[in-house]
Amino acid sequence: MRTVVSLASLLFFGSIVPSAFSQTCTVSSAGLNSWRRVMGPVTAECPGSIHSAPFGNWGVTSNFGPKVNGNQFQGWHFSNNERQWNSCTPQFTGCSYMNWDNCTQQVTVNYGSSIMPTNVLGTVGAQWGVECPRDWNSDGRCDTGGCTNFTSYTTNNNYMSLYELDPGWWDELVQSLYFPSTTVNTTCDAFGCSPAEGSFVGVSFYQSGPPNQAVDTQFKLRYNGAWYNDGQYCRDLALYDQTYNCW
């Protein structure tokens, strides 16, 4: 029976060999967010010498990478070719500045529908040294080695630190949100693993910014897949041991 382990545990298994070996398994994952909501108060884009109040684009620092001036945490108001947020909610109120809950909150929606688009926080990858693929029952198919142990991927430190972006100036922290550990199971053979996604999870706790939770969203882990990278060592073994000559 195939062993199912998390990536964090793989270094403790005898089937994982040092990455200096020529054969490796490359694993890729991404963090997603959806159901974005701003309850406020948010005061990151209030009138001042550098601000163009009240709307601004938000970026996210997370365990999947740094903040970027892009579509990491899209808002609902279309401005400067971006979907932005009202980032000065105490001063800018009403239906021109809010779009939810009788114009008291903000929610990301697709134009013309109530479906909230999913954003990608970032993508991370890792390369791990592995055993050569091997056929133990002589059926021509590889039973062990390669990516066979990468059937489960877990992230334990899921967080999003939300920033109102001010190009040419410092970015202002809005709030940091934290999420529970998330595991994705997938199907693997020696030569790779299929893509898979977990379920959306809600905020566990928040820090910084307003005394109350000002922003809400849901997080989901995407397992982009895994890929086996062969090396000369395994090809040499297959020349004299047919158990290494498998597919």
Secondary structure, 3 states (H helix, E strand, C coil): CCCCCCHHHHHHCCCECCCCCCCEEEEEEEEEEEEEEECCCCECCCCCCCCCCCEECEEEEECCECCCCCCCCCCCEEECCEEEEECECCCCCCCCCCCECCCCEEECCCCCCCCCCCEEEEEEEEEEEECCCECCCCCCCCCECCCCCCCEEEECCCEEEEEECCCCCCCEEEEEEECCCEEEECCEECCEECCEECCCECCCEEECCCCCCCEEEEEEEEEEEEEEECCHHHHHHHHHCHHHCCC
